[in-house]
């Protein structure tokens, strides 16, 4: 047996060859830039929260928070205006609800068709076409709702409908978020391993059974995430509702009437000539904060939901 | 080191499954393939196979990668229909009926001819729901408790999972998942079980369990298994078909059936030089 102890010079040579020959400055620069990119969005979020909070707190020193949250009249621009936000919340919920009713069946339906039924060639044409819908500016959608949907279609079905109404805004908003829901759901379903489909077919499943009982449950967390993203877009959407739903805050569930949403109030009031520091001006931030909190709660809730499904299924 | 002849000898003397000594003509045939070729578009993956599958036998398909044995297996329950561009020529007769005939519903074929895949493809559901899936989609109503217990017992999994039936199937080990897939398969009460390299992703202990199980299942089912593992084919099967990939005159590869016979014979005295080379490890 030869010795297993190499001599000292060989050791030093080995140690020297392992030493860093030059400092990796480039690595550090890249690392710093990437960190900066990540931090920008976090800082922006903090900035938004703070800029919403400060005027909101001032607002709530003048208007009791209970009056704001549970008041049923929103007339901030009147003399002795009232600041009950419920009409804006109900407007947002009604229009978003209509959008969900339109978008979830159509979005999920197109996702199932694209992922499970369409031939490769059809999918290649259809999916990009659908995604083009996502690129249409919302202001165009708004005028489409007002000029086409309301005045050419809905008037014939509901003769008593108002020119500005929640129904047209909700339907068009639903159409606007179809691509988001369809595209992301389709991605989630396409990511389901083909072995699961094979297994389902080999047990004598039809195409429908395979899609409904195996592929959708397996892709559920991704599909729920797609819904949430679509709904978040709907809640935050401004242009369509400003143009098509009118600007009258009304506490009603009747979709044939005009409504104002939280976002369209912010847009309308923000583009007006309110004096900085006035109570009307501060109300914009209070409504903005409420919108932020509602969206945040929804996101947290849905992340929980997604996690729960993951736990069950994996 | 053992010579190839010694390997052959060992396989033939100790590892063979002792069951079927009946000549094939004395058995009922479940499948009868006549001049079957399978194409993917213009590409002919396997060419002109004529082969019977005997009832309650285990038939093994062996051969090097790319010889078309899995492709051929997938033509037994029309799984190739799911691949765009795939088509089958010739006759695949199941109890005398051509399963590619105009009036045949592939879904009905698959209810009778089950399949177990290379990777255990349990559904993202509970253990119970995995077994009950097949009967549910096939419209069998009622309480599945007895059926689930029976199938899990037959798949030699009941004792390991009886207290965890509501747990996700993903919580099981790979070998347990594959036995769950077998339980799920027999819950539809098939006649034939196709197995496409069922042990390829399993460790030796899990593999041994699946192999034992196959012997048990062969009492009630007809089994066709594709395997890369020659020892496995020798251990479990009654009959073996050896396939190889050949270049034709145009230089295009396609699979061919070289030799088909009782496993004992094929391993101890192969009649074709290519079979002998493959099973003795000189090729492949």
Contacts between the chains, C-beta under 8 A, distances in Angstrom:
chain1	res1	chain2	res2	distance
A	119	B	84	7.1
A	120	B	84	6.5
A	193	B	121	7.2
A	195	B	117	6.0
A	195	B	119	5.5
A	195	B	121	3.8
A	196	B	121	5.5
A	196	B	123	6.3
A	196	B	124	7.7
A	197	B	82	7.6
A	198	B	79	6.7
A	198	B	82	7.2
A	198	B	115	7.7
A	198	B	117	6.2
A	198	B	121	6.6
A	199	B	117	6.6
A	199	B	121	4.0
A	199	B	122	7.8
A	199	B	123	6.9
A	199	B	181	7.1
A	199	B	184	7.8
A	200	B	123	7.5
A	200	B	133	7.7
A	200	B	137	7.8
A	201	B	79	6.8
A	201	B	82	6.1
A	201	B	110	6.4
A	202	B	77	6.5
A	202	B	79	6.5
A	202	B	110	5.6
A	202	B	114	6.3
A	202	B	115	3.9
A	202	B	117	7.7
A	202	B	185	7.6
A	203	B	110	6.9
A	203	B	111	7.7
A	203	B	114	7.1
A	203	B	133	6.5
A	203	B	134	4.1
A	203	B	137	6.6
A	203	B	138	7.8
A	203	B	184	6.9
A	203	B	185	7.2
A	203	B	188	5.6
A	204	B	107	5.2
A	204	B	108	7.4
A	204	B	110	4.6
A	204	B	111	3.6
A	204	B	134	6.8
A	204	B	137	6.6
A	204	B	138	5.6
A	204	B	188	6.2
A	205	B	107	7.5
A	205	B	137	4.9
A	206	B	107	6.0
A	206	B	137	7.6
A	209	B	137	4.6
A	213	B	133	7.1
A	213	B	136	7.9
A	213	B	137	6.7
A	214	B	123	5.6
A	214	B	133	7.9
A	217	B	123	7.6
A	217	B	124	5.9
A	217	B	125	6.9
A	218	B	123	7.3
A	218	B	124	4.7
A	312	B	124	7.9
A	312	B	168	6.3
A	313	B	124	3.8
A	313	B	125	7.7
A	313	B	168	6.4
A	313	B	170	7.2
A	314	B	124	6.9
A	314	B	168	7.1
A	314	B	170	5.3
